[in-house]
Amino acid sequence: MVASLSESISENIAQVMERIAAAARSVGRDAADVKLIVVTKGHTVEVTQAAIQAGAKYIGENYVQEALAKMESLPNEDVEWHMIGHVQSRKARDVVENFAWMHTLDRLKVARRCDQFAAGAGVQMPVLLECNVSSEASKHGWSAWDEMRWPEFAEELAPVFELNHLEVQGLMTMPPFFADPEEARPYFEKLRRLRDFLVDRFPQSSWKELSMGMSNDYAVAIQEGATFVRVGTAILGTRS
Ligand SMILES: *Cc1c(COP(=O)(O)O)cnc(C)c1O
């Protein structure tokens, strides 16, 4: 069961990797600069294990409890766990202690708590700042859709860069869903420009990473500079 499951997942991963390579090539980028996160939220431990057997190196999860249960069942697997869901501040400790990366740092309170727990654990936590670059009110993330206000936004972010146990590596976004992925392009492009804007303000951070693009639009995101794409459905099928 797990063997045939991991075979079909393997084929899907190979297909996605081919599209990643093609998208990178189309804009003269090196496909090696794009990391594929296989998003296993809503899937069982068995499916997650099959994905790992099929070669997934980065696993994305949205919910702390669900992820911890999987980590416990798959203790020796050689993968990096990435938190890509909204994090409540009371879960900050679990995230810092169990995940390699957090893509969804979206407010100062959580940043301070993560820093505190990272200090306690004696680690540096790589984080991405989740930014809302569309004006959709329902989305999480620092609100950064109004370009005219980017200077104020930079001021708002400044305290994050004083937290010594957080390593800001870049930005993450989730644009509104469009059936046509081309419609998401302006948001990916805007996130990249926001990153370029912040590089000058906070040169102490590396700013290498842009986490953007999901099953429906990762090719477009790569053309706009994505270094992490977060793909679930295209590899694992629909979630229950
Ligand atoms: C669920 C989820 C994904 C994966 O979405 P698919 O459409 O299944 O590829 C990516 N990023 C985030 C933040 C998610 O919540």
The ligand as a Tripos MOL2 file, in Angstrom:
@<TRIPOS>MOLECULE
LIG
   15    15     1     0     0
SMALL
NO_CHARGES

@<TRIPOS>ATOM
      1 C1         -2.4950   24.3890    1.8110 C.3       1 LIG1
      2 C2         -1.4120   25.3710    1.5230 C.ar      1 LIG1
      3 C3         -0.5590   25.2180    0.4150 C.ar      1 LIG1
      4 C4         -0.7130   24.1190   -0.6210 C.3       1 LIG1
      5 O1         -1.8330   24.3580   -1.4130 O.3       1 LIG1
      6 P1         -2.1590   23.4490   -2.7020 P.3       1 LIG1
      7 O2         -3.0990   24.2600   -3.4840 O.co2     1 LIG1
      8 O3         -2.7540   22.1750   -2.1810 O.co2     1 LIG1
      9 O4         -0.8770   23.2030   -3.4080 O.co2     1 LIG1
     10 C5          0.4670   26.1360    0.2530 C.ar      1 LIG1
     11 N1          0.6560   27.1520    1.1060 N.ar      1 LIG1
     12 C6         -0.1400   27.3310    2.1770 C.ar      1 LIG1
     13 C7          0.1220   28.4680    3.0840 C.3       1 LIG1
     14 C8         -1.2050   26.4670    2.4080 C.ar      1 LIG1
     15 O5         -2.0080   26.6870    3.4470 O.3       1 LIG1
@<TRIPOS>BOND
     1     1     2 1
     2     2     3 ar
     3     2    14 ar
     4     3     4 1
     5     3    10 ar
     6     4     5 1
     7     5     6 1
     8     6     7 2
     9     6     8 1
    10     6     9 1
    11    10    11 ar
    12    11    12 ar
    13    12    13 1
    14    12    14 ar
    15    14    15 1
@<TRIPOS>SUBSTRUCTURE
     1 LIG1         1 GROUP 0 **** ****
